[in-house]
Every structure is written in C-alpha cells, then in structure tokens.
Amino acid sequence: MVDALGFRGKFAVIAPSTNTSVQPDFDDMRAPGITNHFSRIFIPDDPIASDADFEQLMVNIRAEMDSAVDRVMTCNPDYFVMGMSSETFWDGLAKSEELKAHIQSMTGLRVAMGSDACRAALKCYGDIKRIAVVTPYWPVGDRNVRKFFEDCGFEVLAIKGLNCESPSLIAHVQENELRDAIMEVDKSEPDAIIQAGTNLSMVRLAAEAESWLQKPVIAINAATYWFALRDYGIHDTKEGFGRLMAEFSELPTDYAALAAE
C-alpha cells in the first residue's frame, strides 16, 4: 500500500517560519501523485538593517534547522527538499556540500538544495559561464552567493541585492521591483540570470523574462523543485514556470560529474 494522495512520492520540505512564498510556489509546480509536507524552521521576524542583522538571521536558522528536519521525518517522506536558499550558498561550494551531506546523514534521503539546483539548471543551457544574480539579501548574503558561484567556475558579472528589511518582508517585493532588478543586472550582459531567496517569489516573472531577454532567467523556487522532481525520477513537464519545468525532463547528463569538478 502507498500513501493515498502521495502515491508517487512524499516530499519533505523545510523552510523558515517567516517564508510565505515557497510553499505555494512548490504546490503550484507539484506533479500529480507527489505531495509536499512542510516543516517550519522557527525564526523571529526581526528587523534587518545591516549585515550584522542578516548574519544573526543565519544564526537563528541554524539553531532550529535540525529540529525542523526531525519533525518532518515523522511523515516517512521519500525525498527531502531545502525550501530555503541562503544557507545553501553560505561560505561557498565546500560548505554547501557539507550541508547536503549533513541533511542526507540525518534523513537517509536524497536532497534538493537551491545552490545545487541552480548549478544543475545552468548545465541544461550549455556552456554558460557569465551570470548575474538578483537576491533579497544584504551585502553579506550577496558575497556568499558570489563565492558559491565563483567556486563553481562561473563569472558573476552583477548582483542586485534588495536589502529587504525583515524575513517576512521579502515576500512583499512586487513584480515591478523585481522587473527593474532583472533589467538592471542584465545591463552587465550575462549569459543567464539567477534569482536567489525562496521567499522572493519570481517563478512566473522569470518565465516571462526569458521571452523578453532571450536567455535563461532561473528562479530558485523553480530550479529547486525541478531538481527535486528530476532527481526523484519524475519527468513530468509543466508550462508557466520557465523553460526548466517545460522543456527539461531530465537532469543534465553530466550532472554526476559536477562534484568532481
């Protein structure tokens, strides 16, 4: 017997308690027979007015993350998804891989993370080396995003951090501000644009921007959920969430070689 609703698989997802975007985004992209089961990492919705405040946010997340993992594992999931992105980029590629190994050791499951997913997504589009990034972060967060991508061999031409003033206020950023941010970083003439920050919902706007700019515009929620489905063996495609979800039914064939690069 299998789960009546999640008859193809149950995805465990952890996200900060302040995040109101990643759950509806993931549910909109859900394949038939796949169910998402969220566990919240408790953090206070403290104001952020400096790099020090942003770093305290990261401390708050780390203090509660393992408890959130333990809670969601009681539903006996089949796959694990990190519905938060800053920690997956923090301190570069090596630390990202350590985080993934830690979650795998806690759960015994395969794991999708935003950093890993963006890296795999970019592989789908060929030999992309020059990227630009939009984030909701403060400069310290942007520096860690830059470090991750540079560790992976990408040239980061521009980063637009929106300096959002609290964790929950990230979800208040409207499409006009995101559109302006996309157009600003595109002036650096990147081969692709990445958006980080799972509470910054940009999946539909990114899909539209791919048609304006004629280049990949990859929203992290779309990349993460696409990666989770493909890594779990679900090949369903879906329109409206960008080329990744609509066109790429498999992970890139050389994905297994990424860790060795």
Buried (B, 14 or more C-beta within 10 A) or exposed (E): EEBEEBEBBBBBBBBBBBBBBBBEBBEBBBBEBBBBBBBBBBBEEEEBEEBEBBBBBBEBBEEBBBEBBEBBBEEEBBBBBBBBBBBBBBBBBEBBBEBBEBBEEBBEBBBBBBBBBBBBBBBBBEEBEBBBBBBBBBEBBBBBBBBBBEBBEBBBBBBBBBBBBBBBBBBEBEEEEBBEBBBEBBEBEBBBBBBBBBBBBBBBBBBBBBEEBEBBBBBBBBBBBBBBBBBBEBEBBBEEBBBBBBEBEEBBEEBEEBEEE
